[in-house]
């Protein structure tokens, strides 16, 4: 029997190559991503298993004005900076960020990889603020433009 596209087995995920990604505004935001949502054909949700090595961050400190995202910690330890306050995070912890919610970023402060599942909307248009950089990103499909806040 042929496995349906919608089913991604654990062995298949383990065998996937992770794509290295660096955030445009933060050279320390180096992520290793397995885009499991893409493989199963999802187009309206981004679903990724992300690994952060010790000392790295997930992105630049940011908040979305229209998209929502959530993260579930699978293994490792780190810190979440939420509204400029640090919180310890680890396996089993869940973070949910509604649109126009708190600015946030994760950092791997442990000695092992921090692995988490991230799910986010893929709206055609979004605006993302980067308060520590004083920048705003406007997204319209493939077009992106940065402006000062």
Biotite code that builds the C-alpha atoms (Angstrom):
import biotite.structure as struc

atoms = struc.array([
    struc.Atom([0.000, 0.000, 0.000], chain_id="A", res_id=1, res_name="UNK", atom_name="CA", element="C"),
    struc.Atom([1.294, 3.453, -0.919], chain_id="A", res_id=2, res_name="UNK", atom_name="CA", element="C"),
    struc.Atom([1.654, 5.963, 1.896], chain_id="A", res_id=3, res_name="UNK", atom_name="CA", element="C"),
    struc.Atom([-0.572, 9.041, 1.382], chain_id="A", res_id=4, res_name="UNK", atom_name="CA", element="C"),
    struc.Atom([1.066, 12.472, 1.066], chain_id="A", res_id=5, res_name="UNK", atom_name="CA", element="C"),
    struc.Atom([-0.811, 13.586, 4.174], chain_id="A", res_id=6, res_name="UNK", atom_name="CA", element="C"),
    struc.Atom([1.027, 11.050, 6.370], chain_id="A", res_id=7, res_name="UNK", atom_name="CA", element="C"),
    struc.Atom([4.604, 11.805, 7.281], chain_id="A", res_id=8, res_name="UNK", atom_name="CA", element="C"),
    struc.Atom([6.051, 8.993, 9.394], chain_id="A", res_id=9, res_name="UNK", atom_name="CA", element="C"),
    struc.Atom([8.589, 9.633, 12.149], chain_id="A", res_id=10, res_name="UNK", atom_name="CA", element="C"),
    struc.Atom([11.284, 7.819, 10.152], chain_id="A", res_id=11, res_name="UNK", atom_name="CA", element="C"),
    struc.Atom([10.595, 10.081, 7.169], chain_id="A", res_id=12, res_name="UNK", atom_name="CA", element="C"),
    struc.Atom([10.920, 13.202, 9.326], chain_id="A", res_id=13, res_name="UNK", atom_name="CA", element="C"),
    struc.Atom([14.146, 11.899, 10.850], chain_id="A", res_id=14, res_name="UNK", atom_name="CA", element="C"),
    struc.Atom([15.552, 11.271, 7.353], chain_id="A", res_id=15, res_name="UNK", atom_name="CA", element="C"),
    struc.Atom([14.649, 14.765, 6.082], chain_id="A", res_id=16, res_name="UNK", atom_name="CA", element="C"),
    struc.Atom([17.503, 17.183, 5.545], chain_id="A", res_id=17, res_name="UNK", atom_name="CA", element="C"),
    struc.Atom([17.185, 20.348, 7.624], chain_id="A", res_id=18, res_name="UNK", atom_name="CA", element="C"),
    struc.Atom([17.468, 23.632, 5.730], chain_id="A", res_id=19, res_name="UNK", atom_name="CA", element="C"),
    struc.Atom([19.759, 26.212, 7.352], chain_id="A", res_id=20, res_name="UNK", atom_name="CA", element="C"),
    struc.Atom([18.141, 29.631, 7.597], chain_id="A", res_id=21, res_name="UNK", atom_name="CA", element="C"),
    struc.Atom([19.554, 32.918, 8.916], chain_id="A", res_id=22, res_name="UNK", atom_name="CA", element="C"),
    struc.Atom([17.299, 35.855, 9.760], chain_id="A", res_id=23, res_name="UNK", atom_name="CA", element="C"),
    struc.Atom([17.905, 38.978, 7.666], chain_id="A", res_id=24, res_name="UNK", atom_name="CA", element="C"),
    struc.Atom([18.054, 41.300, 10.704], chain_id="A", res_id=25, res_name="UNK", atom_name="CA", element="C"),
    struc.Atom([19.855, 38.978, 13.135], chain_id="A", res_id=26, res_name="UNK", atom_name="CA", element="C"),
    struc.Atom([22.972, 37.051, 12.044], chain_id="A", res_id=27, res_name="UNK", atom_name="CA", element="C"),
    struc.Atom([22.801, 35.056, 15.316], chain_id="A", res_id=28, res_name="UNK", atom_name="CA", element="C"),
    struc.Atom([19.356, 33.733, 14.369], chain_id="A", res_id=29, res_name="UNK", atom_name="CA", element="C"),
    struc.Atom([20.501, 30.541, 12.679], chain_id="A", res_id=30, res_name="UNK", atom_name="CA", element="C"),
    struc.Atom([17.763, 27.924, 12.432], chain_id="A", res_id=31, res_name="UNK", atom_name="CA", element="C"),
    struc.Atom([17.808, 24.400, 11.054], chain_id="A", res_id=32, res_name="UNK", atom_name="CA", element="C"),
    struc.Atom([14.304, 23.791, 9.677], chain_id="A", res_id=33, res_name="UNK", atom_name="CA", element="C"),
    struc.Atom([12.363, 20.752, 8.551], chain_id="A", res_id=34, res_name="UNK", atom_name="CA", element="C"),
    struc.Atom([9.230, 22.084, 6.827], chain_id="A", res_id=35, res_name="UNK", atom_name="CA", element="C"),
    struc.Atom([6.860, 19.200, 7.490], chain_id="A", res_id=36, res_name="UNK", atom_name="CA", element="C"),
    struc.Atom([3.816, 21.236, 6.448], chain_id="A", res_id=37, res_name="UNK", atom_name="CA", element="C"),
    struc.Atom([5.260, 21.843, 2.986], chain_id="A", res_id=38, res_name="UNK", atom_name="CA", element="C"),
    struc.Atom([5.934, 18.133, 2.462], chain_id="A", res_id=39, res_name="UNK", atom_name="CA", element="C"),
    struc.Atom([2.317, 17.264, 3.279], chain_id="A", res_id=40, res_name="UNK", atom_name="CA", element="C"),
    struc.Atom([0.957, 19.992, 0.981], chain_id="A", res_id=41, res_name="UNK", atom_name="CA", element="C"),
    struc.Atom([-0.178, 22.604, 3.521], chain_id="A", res_id=42, res_name="UNK", atom_name="CA", element="C"),
    struc.Atom([-0.440, 26.057, 1.952], chain_id="A", res_id=43, res_name="UNK", atom_name="CA", element="C"),
    struc.Atom([-2.214, 28.169, 4.591], chain_id="A", res_id=44, res_name="UNK", atom_name="CA", element="C"),
    struc.Atom([-0.160, 27.053, 7.602], chain_id="A", res_id=45, res_name="UNK", atom_name="CA", element="C"),
    struc.Atom([3.585, 26.939, 7.979], chain_id="A", res_id=46, res_name="UNK", atom_name="CA", element="C"),
    struc.Atom([4.559, 23.940, 10.110], chain_id="A", res_id=47, res_name="UNK", atom_name="CA", element="C"),
    struc.Atom([8.248, 23.477, 10.870], chain_id="A", res_id=48, res_name="UNK", atom_name="CA", element="C"),
    struc.Atom([10.435, 21.495, 13.225], chain_id="A", res_id=49, res_name="UNK", atom_name="CA", element="C"),
    struc.Atom([13.229, 23.888, 14.136], chain_id="A", res_id=50, res_name="UNK", atom_name="CA", element="C"),
    struc.Atom([16.521, 23.157, 15.823], chain_id="A", res_id=51, res_name="UNK", atom_name="CA", element="C"),
    struc.Atom([18.536, 25.932, 17.468], chain_id="A", res_id=52, res_name="UNK", atom_name="CA", element="C"),
    struc.Atom([22.079, 25.111, 18.446], chain_id="A", res_id=53, res_name="UNK", atom_name="CA", element="C"),
    struc.Atom([23.448, 26.473, 21.755], chain_id="A", res_id=54, res_name="UNK", atom_name="CA", element="C"),
    struc.Atom([23.906, 30.244, 21.703], chain_id="A", res_id=55, res_name="UNK", atom_name="CA", element="C"),
    struc.Atom([21.617, 30.856, 18.717], chain_id="A", res_id=56, res_name="UNK", atom_name="CA", element="C"),
    struc.Atom([18.281, 32.650, 18.496], chain_id="A", res_id=57, res_name="UNK", atom_name="CA", element="C"),
    struc.Atom([15.104, 31.823, 16.590], chain_id="A", res_id=58, res_name="UNK", atom_name="CA", element="C"),
    struc.Atom([14.689, 35.162, 14.796], chain_id="A", res_id=59, res_name="UNK", atom_name="CA", element="C"),
    struc.Atom([14.945, 38.860, 15.477], chain_id="A", res_id=60, res_name="UNK", atom_name="CA", element="C"),
    struc.Atom([12.757, 40.072, 18.377], chain_id="A", res_id=61, res_name="UNK", atom_name="CA", element="C"),
    struc.Atom([9.416, 40.663, 16.605], chain_id="A", res_id=62, res_name="UNK", atom_name="CA", element="C"),
    struc.Atom([5.645, 40.684, 16.589], chain_id="A", res_id=63, res_name="UNK", atom_name="CA", element="C"),
    struc.Atom([3.152, 40.103, 13.791], chain_id="A", res_id=64, res_name="UNK", atom_name="CA", element="C"),
    struc.Atom([0.262, 42.477, 13.288], chain_id="A", res_id=65, res_name="UNK", atom_name="CA", element="C"),
    struc.Atom([-1.929, 40.014, 11.331], chain_id="A", res_id=66, res_name="UNK", atom_name="CA", element="C"),
    struc.Atom([-0.532, 36.489, 11.545], chain_id="A", res_id=67, res_name="UNK", atom_name="CA", element="C"),
    struc.Atom([-0.684, 34.222, 14.568], chain_id="A", res_id=68, res_name="UNK", atom_name="CA", element="C"),
    struc.Atom([1.955, 31.678, 15.524], chain_id="A", res_id=69, res_name="UNK", atom_name="CA", element="C"),
    struc.Atom([2.594, 29.107, 18.223], chain_id="A", res_id=70, res_name="UNK", atom_name="CA", element="C"),
    struc.Atom([5.519, 26.999, 19.365], chain_id="A", res_id=71, res_name="UNK", atom_name="CA", element="C"),
    struc.Atom([5.765, 23.709, 21.254], chain_id="A", res_id=72, res_name="UNK", atom_name="CA", element="C"),
    struc.Atom([9.106, 22.793, 22.816], chain_id="A", res_id=73, res_name="UNK", atom_name="CA", element="C"),
    struc.Atom([10.148, 19.222, 22.015], chain_id="A", res_id=74, res_name="UNK", atom_name="CA", element="C"),
    struc.Atom([13.566, 19.046, 23.689], chain_id="A", res_id=75, res_name="UNK", atom_name="CA", element="C"),
    struc.Atom([16.326, 21.194, 25.115], chain_id="A", res_id=76, res_name="UNK", atom_name="CA", element="C"),
    struc.Atom([16.289, 24.354, 27.206], chain_id="A", res_id=77, res_name="UNK", atom_name="CA", element="C"),
    struc.Atom([16.316, 28.029, 26.497], chain_id="A", res_id=78, res_name="UNK", atom_name="CA", element="C"),
    struc.Atom([14.785, 31.402, 27.149], chain_id="A", res_id=79, res_name="UNK", atom_name="CA", element="C"),
    struc.Atom([11.851, 33.207, 25.633], chain_id="A", res_id=80, res_name="UNK", atom_name="CA", element="C"),
    struc.Atom([12.062, 36.986, 25.564], chain_id="A", res_id=81, res_name="UNK", atom_name="CA", element="C"),
    struc.Atom([8.432, 38.155, 25.675], chain_id="A", res_id=82, res_name="UNK", atom_name="CA", element="C"),
    struc.Atom([7.651, 41.872, 25.989], chain_id="A", res_id=83, res_name="UNK", atom_name="CA", element="C"),
    struc.Atom([11.302, 42.386, 27.032], chain_id="A", res_id=84, res_name="UNK", atom_name="CA", element="C"),
    struc.Atom([11.021, 39.914, 29.940], chain_id="A", res_id=85, res_name="UNK", atom_name="CA", element="C"),
    struc.Atom([13.018, 36.655, 29.991], chain_id="A", res_id=86, res_name="UNK", atom_name="CA", element="C"),
    struc.Atom([11.340, 33.323, 30.769], chain_id="A", res_id=87, res_name="UNK", atom_name="CA", element="C"),
    struc.Atom([12.962, 29.879, 31.029], chain_id="A", res_id=88, res_name="UNK", atom_name="CA", element="C"),
    struc.Atom([11.517, 27.331, 28.579], chain_id="A", res_id=89, res_name="UNK", atom_name="CA", element="C"),
    struc.Atom([11.965, 23.604, 28.059], chain_id="A", res_id=90, res_name="UNK", atom_name="CA", element="C"),
    struc.Atom([10.433, 20.426, 26.695], chain_id="A", res_id=91, res_name="UNK", atom_name="CA", element="C"),
    struc.Atom([6.643, 20.365, 26.976], chain_id="A", res_id=92, res_name="UNK", atom_name="CA", element="C"),
    struc.Atom([6.238, 24.157, 27.140], chain_id="A", res_id=93, res_name="UNK", atom_name="CA", element="C"),
    struc.Atom([3.850, 25.888, 24.721], chain_id="A", res_id=94, res_name="UNK", atom_name="CA", element="C"),
    struc.Atom([3.925, 29.500, 23.532], chain_id="A", res_id=95, res_name="UNK", atom_name="CA", element="C"),
    struc.Atom([1.050, 31.150, 21.632], chain_id="A", res_id=96, res_name="UNK", atom_name="CA", element="C"),
    struc.Atom([1.323, 34.553, 19.992], chain_id="A", res_id=97, res_name="UNK", atom_name="CA", element="C"),
    struc.Atom([-1.925, 36.098, 18.740], chain_id="A", res_id=98, res_name="UNK", atom_name="CA", element="C"),
    struc.Atom([-1.840, 38.803, 16.091], chain_id="A", res_id=99, res_name="UNK", atom_name="CA", element="C"),
    struc.Atom([-0.893, 42.220, 17.483], chain_id="A", res_id=100, res_name="UNK", atom_name="CA", element="C"),
    struc.Atom([0.413, 40.346, 20.540], chain_id="A", res_id=101, res_name="UNK", atom_name="CA", element="C"),
    struc.Atom([3.637, 40.509, 22.461], chain_id="A", res_id=102, res_name="UNK", atom_name="CA", element="C"),
    struc.Atom([6.982, 40.842, 20.741], chain_id="A", res_id=103, res_name="UNK", atom_name="CA", element="C"),
    struc.Atom([9.118, 37.744, 21.226], chain_id="A", res_id=104, res_name="UNK", atom_name="CA", element="C"),
    struc.Atom([12.203, 35.696, 20.357], chain_id="A", res_id=105, res_name="UNK", atom_name="CA", element="C"),
    struc.Atom([13.691, 32.417, 21.611], chain_id="A", res_id=106, res_name="UNK", atom_name="CA", element="C"),
    struc.Atom([17.314, 31.762, 22.529], chain_id="A", res_id=107, res_name="UNK", atom_name="CA", element="C"),
    struc.Atom([19.036, 28.458, 23.183], chain_id="A", res_id=108, res_name="UNK", atom_name="CA", element="C"),
    struc.Atom([20.783, 29.100, 26.494], chain_id="A", res_id=109, res_name="UNK", atom_name="CA", element="C"),
    struc.Atom([21.423, 25.424, 27.165], chain_id="A", res_id=110, res_name="UNK", atom_name="CA", element="C"),
    struc.Atom([24.229, 23.093, 26.138], chain_id="A", res_id=111, res_name="UNK", atom_name="CA", element="C"),
    struc.Atom([22.081, 20.823, 23.905], chain_id="A", res_id=112, res_name="UNK", atom_name="CA", element="C"),
    struc.Atom([20.059, 21.620, 20.771], chain_id="A", res_id=113, res_name="UNK", atom_name="CA", element="C"),
    struc.Atom([16.691, 23.312, 21.423], chain_id="A", res_id=114, res_name="UNK", atom_name="CA", element="C"),
    struc.Atom([14.107, 21.608, 19.217], chain_id="A", res_id=115, res_name="UNK", atom_name="CA", element="C"),
    struc.Atom([10.574, 22.920, 18.784], chain_id="A", res_id=116, res_name="UNK", atom_name="CA", element="C"),
    struc.Atom([7.544, 22.747, 16.530], chain_id="A", res_id=117, res_name="UNK", atom_name="CA", element="C"),
    struc.Atom([6.381, 26.095, 15.163], chain_id="A", res_id=118, res_name="UNK", atom_name="CA", element="C"),
    struc.Atom([3.033, 26.657, 13.444], chain_id="A", res_id=119, res_name="UNK", atom_name="CA", element="C"),
    struc.Atom([2.061, 29.932, 11.835], chain_id="A", res_id=120, res_name="UNK", atom_name="CA", element="C"),
    struc.Atom([-0.417, 31.343, 9.394], chain_id="A", res_id=121, res_name="UNK", atom_name="CA", element="C"),
    struc.Atom([0.635, 32.123, 5.847], chain_id="A", res_id=122, res_name="UNK", atom_name="CA", element="C"),
    struc.Atom([-1.448, 35.157, 5.043], chain_id="A", res_id=123, res_name="UNK", atom_name="CA", element="C"),
    struc.Atom([-0.978, 36.886, 1.697], chain_id="A", res_id=124, res_name="UNK", atom_name="CA", element="C"),
    struc.Atom([-0.316, 40.151, 3.553], chain_id="A", res_id=125, res_name="UNK", atom_name="CA", element="C"),
    struc.Atom([1.297, 40.735, 6.946], chain_id="A", res_id=126, res_name="UNK", atom_name="CA", element="C"),
    struc.Atom([3.182, 43.417, 8.825], chain_id="A", res_id=127, res_name="UNK", atom_name="CA", element="C"),
    struc.Atom([5.936, 42.495, 11.257], chain_id="A", res_id=128, res_name="UNK", atom_name="CA", element="C"),
    struc.Atom([7.501, 44.904, 13.753], chain_id="A", res_id=129, res_name="UNK", atom_name="CA", element="C"),
    struc.Atom([11.075, 44.555, 15.010], chain_id="A", res_id=130, res_name="UNK", atom_name="CA", element="C"),
    struc.Atom([11.054, 46.885, 18.049], chain_id="A", res_id=131, res_name="UNK", atom_name="CA", element="C"),
    struc.Atom([14.726, 46.478, 19.009], chain_id="A", res_id=132, res_name="UNK", atom_name="CA", element="C"),
    struc.Atom([15.778, 47.415, 15.460], chain_id="A", res_id=133, res_name="UNK", atom_name="CA", element="C"),
    struc.Atom([13.155, 50.157, 15.011], chain_id="A", res_id=134, res_name="UNK", atom_name="CA", element="C"),
    struc.Atom([12.046, 48.457, 11.773], chain_id="A", res_id=135, res_name="UNK", atom_name="CA", element="C"),
    struc.Atom([8.768, 47.345, 10.235], chain_id="A", res_id=136, res_name="UNK", atom_name="CA", element="C"),
    struc.Atom([8.453, 44.708, 7.515], chain_id="A", res_id=137, res_name="UNK", atom_name="CA", element="C"),
    struc.Atom([5.570, 44.894, 5.030], chain_id="A", res_id=138, res_name="UNK", atom_name="CA", element="C"),
    struc.Atom([4.838, 41.610, 3.242], chain_id="A", res_id=139, res_name="UNK", atom_name="CA", element="C"),
    struc.Atom([2.625, 41.230, 0.177], chain_id="A", res_id=140, res_name="UNK", atom_name="CA", element="C"),
    struc.Atom([3.033, 37.793, -1.345], chain_id="A", res_id=141, res_name="UNK", atom_name="CA", element="C"),
    struc.Atom([6.679, 37.452, -2.352], chain_id="A", res_id=142, res_name="UNK", atom_name="CA", element="C"),
    struc.Atom([7.306, 41.215, -2.024], chain_id="A", res_id=143, res_name="UNK", atom_name="CA", element="C"),
    struc.Atom([8.882, 42.470, 1.211], chain_id="A", res_id=144, res_name="UNK", atom_name="CA", element="C"),
    struc.Atom([9.777, 46.035, 2.173], chain_id="A", res_id=145, res_name="UNK", atom_name="CA", element="C"),
    struc.Atom([11.420, 47.304, 5.368], chain_id="A", res_id=146, res_name="UNK", atom_name="CA", element="C"),
    struc.Atom([10.687, 50.771, 6.778], chain_id="A", res_id=147, res_name="UNK", atom_name="CA", element="C"),
    struc.Atom([11.636, 52.610, 9.949], chain_id="A", res_id=148, res_name="UNK", atom_name="CA", element="C"),
    struc.Atom([9.091, 52.473, 12.773], chain_id="A", res_id=149, res_name="UNK", atom_name="CA", element="C"),
])
